[in-house]
Amino acid sequence: MTDAIIDACCFINLYATGNLRGFLSASDCGWHIPTVALAESLFVRAPADADEDTPEPIVAQPLIEDGLLELVDVEGDAETGWYVRLAADLDDGEAMALAISKVRGWTTATDDRKARRIAASLDIPVVTTPELMQQWAERAAIPSPELTKMLRDIVVRARFSPAEDSPGFVWWMSQIGEAG
């Protein structure tokens, strides 16, 4: 099993599917989230079919208690040094995720363009929300209507749509019926 660390944007996106537990359970990775990224992950918007437009608080504690997600912080001088350097250019969640990934040899899940660019310059493997959703859909054989709903929930509840130059963009658009 490989290890991966998720930043706030990807965490919120996957939470918005309504089945983050299913994603984490089906994954072949050990998933970690930086303390600051979890603190940045406050809520998702109400589903499109909800009667009220009340935001839904993000509740990660059951996932942590069940061992599906591990809360992590920088440890030691190497991670602290990388974190301080990266925090000059990135938000704290992305900076901490990349610092930990750099030292521990983990993959980082982020959709942040600047974080992806910096990760590439530091030889840190990165995956994006579209790539994670595609892997999950294939691994778990998620039926197309269910997958389409989850992707649309990410768009509505997390207000995320991948940029045209984002890995997985073409797959994403074809799944939600907006290819071409």
C-alpha positions as CSV (number, residue, x, y, z in Angstrom):
1,M,0.0,0.0,0.0
2,T,1.3,3.4,-0.9
3,D,0.7,6.6,1.1
4,A,-0.9,9.8,-0.1
5,I,-1.7,13.1,1.5
6,I,-4.7,15.2,0.5
7,D,-5.0,18.9,0.7
8,A,-8.1,20.8,1.5
9,C,-9.4,21.4,-2.1
10,C,-9.3,17.7,-3.0
11,F,-10.7,16.7,0.4
12,I,-13.6,19.0,0.0
13,N,-14.2,17.8,-3.6
14,L,-14.3,14.1,-2.6
15,Y,-16.4,14.9,0.5
16,A,-18.9,16.6,-1.8
17,T,-19.6,13.3,-3.6
18,G,-21.5,12.2,-0.5
19,N,-19.4,9.0,-0.3
20,L,-15.9,9.9,0.9
21,R,-16.0,6.7,3.0
22,G,-16.5,4.7,-0.1
23,F,-13.6,6.4,-1.9
24,L,-11.2,5.8,1.0
25,S,-12.4,2.2,1.5
26,A,-11.9,1.4,-2.2
27,S,-8.5,3.1,-2.4
28,D,-5.2,1.2,-2.5
29,C,-3.5,4.1,-0.7
30,G,-3.1,5.0,3.0
31,W,-4.7,8.4,3.1
32,H,-3.4,11.3,5.3
33,I,-4.6,14.9,5.7
34,P,-2.5,17.7,7.2
35,T,-3.9,19.3,10.4
36,V,-4.1,22.7,8.7
37,A,-5.8,21.2,5.6
38,L,-8.5,19.7,7.7
39,A,-8.9,23.0,9.6
40,E,-9.4,24.7,6.1
41,S,-12.1,22.1,5.2
42,L,-15.2,23.6,6.8
43,F,-18.2,22.8,4.7
44,V,-19.7,21.8,1.4
45,R,-22.8,23.5,-0.1
46,A,-26.2,21.9,0.1
47,P,-27.1,19.4,-2.6
48,A,-28.8,20.8,-5.7
49,D,-32.0,19.0,-4.7
50,A,-32.1,20.3,-1.1
51,D,-35.0,22.3,0.2
52,E,-32.7,24.8,1.8
53,D,-29.3,26.2,0.8
54,T,-27.7,25.6,4.2
55,P,-24.1,24.5,4.0
56,E,-23.2,21.1,5.3
57,P,-20.4,21.0,7.9
58,I,-17.6,18.6,7.0
59,V,-17.2,15.9,9.6
60,A,-14.0,13.9,9.2
61,Q,-13.7,12.5,12.7
62,P,-15.5,9.2,12.0
63,L,-13.2,8.5,9.1
64,I,-10.2,9.2,11.3
65,E,-11.6,7.0,14.1
66,D,-12.2,4.2,11.7
67,G,-8.6,4.4,10.4
68,L,-9.6,5.4,6.8
69,L,-7.9,8.8,7.1
70,E,-4.9,9.8,9.3
71,L,-4.4,13.3,10.6
72,V,-0.7,14.3,10.2
73,D,1.5,17.3,11.0
74,V,5.0,18.2,10.1
75,E,7.6,16.3,12.1
76,G,11.3,17.0,12.4
77,D,13.6,19.6,11.0
78,A,13.4,18.5,7.3
79,E,9.6,18.7,7.1
80,T,9.5,21.9,9.1
81,G,12.1,23.5,6.8
82,W,10.2,22.5,3.7
83,Y,7.0,23.7,5.2
84,V,8.4,27.1,6.0
85,R,9.9,27.5,2.5
86,L,6.7,26.3,0.7
87,A,4.4,28.4,2.9
88,A,6.0,31.5,1.4
89,D,4.4,30.6,-1.9
90,L,1.4,28.4,-1.1
91,D,-1.5,28.3,1.4
92,D,-0.7,26.4,4.6
93,G,-2.6,23.2,3.6
94,E,-0.8,22.8,0.3
95,A,2.5,23.8,1.8
96,M,2.2,21.2,4.6
97,A,1.0,18.5,2.2
98,L,4.0,19.1,-0.1
99,A,6.5,19.3,2.7
100,I,5.4,16.0,4.2
101,S,5.2,14.4,0.8
102,K,8.7,15.6,-0.1
103,V,10.3,14.1,3.0
104,R,8.2,11.0,3.4
105,G,8.1,10.1,-0.3
106,W,4.3,10.3,-0.5
107,T,1.9,11.3,-3.3
108,T,0.0,14.6,-2.9
109,A,-3.6,15.0,-4.0
110,T,-4.2,18.6,-5.0
111,D,-5.9,20.6,-7.7
112,D,-4.0,23.8,-7.0
113,R,-2.1,24.8,-10.1
114,K,0.7,26.5,-8.3
115,A,1.1,23.5,-5.9
116,R,1.1,21.1,-8.8
117,R,3.8,23.1,-10.5
118,I,6.0,23.3,-7.4
119,A,5.5,19.6,-6.7
120,A,6.7,18.8,-10.2
121,S,9.8,20.9,-9.6
122,L,10.5,18.9,-6.4
123,D,9.7,15.5,-8.0
124,I,6.7,15.0,-5.8
125,P,4.0,12.8,-7.4
126,V,0.6,14.5,-7.7
127,V,-2.9,13.4,-8.4
128,T,-5.9,15.6,-9.0
129,T,-9.6,15.2,-8.2
130,P,-10.5,14.1,-11.8
131,E,-7.7,11.4,-11.7
132,L,-8.8,10.2,-8.3
133,M,-12.5,10.0,-9.4
134,Q,-11.5,8.1,-12.5
135,Q,-9.4,5.6,-10.6
136,W,-12.2,5.1,-8.0
137,A,-14.8,4.7,-10.8
138,E,-12.8,2.0,-12.5
139,R,-11.7,0.2,-9.3
140,A,-15.2,0.2,-7.8
141,A,-17.1,-0.2,-11.1
142,I,-19.3,2.7,-10.2
143,P,-22.3,2.8,-12.5
144,S,-22.4,5.7,-14.9
145,P,-25.5,7.4,-13.5
146,E,-24.0,7.3,-10.0
147,L,-20.7,8.6,-11.2
148,T,-22.3,11.4,-13.1
149,K,-24.2,12.4,-10.0
150,M,-21.1,12.4,-7.9
151,L,-19.2,14.5,-10.4
152,R,-22.0,17.0,-10.6
153,D,-22.2,17.1,-6.8
154,I,-18.5,18.1,-6.8
155,V,-19.3,20.9,-9.2
156,V,-22.3,22.1,-7.2
157,R,-21.4,21.3,-3.6
158,A,-17.6,22.1,-3.8
159,R,-17.8,24.5,-6.7
160,F,-15.0,22.7,-8.5
161,S,-14.6,22.1,-12.2
162,P,-11.2,21.0,-13.6
163,A,-9.3,23.5,-15.8
164,E,-8.9,22.5,-19.4
165,D,-5.2,21.8,-18.8
166,S,-5.8,19.7,-15.7
167,P,-5.0,16.0,-15.8
168,G,-8.3,14.1,-16.3
169,F,-10.2,17.0,-17.8
170,V,-11.4,15.2,-20.9
171,W,-12.5,12.2,-18.9
172,W,-14.4,14.4,-16.4
173,M,-16.2,16.3,-19.1
174,S,-17.2,13.1,-21.0
175,Q,-18.6,11.6,-17.8
176,I,-20.8,14.6,-17.0
177,G,-22.0,14.9,-20.6
178,E,-20.2,18.1,-21.5
179,A,-17.6,16.6,-23.9
180,G,-16.6,18.4,-27.0
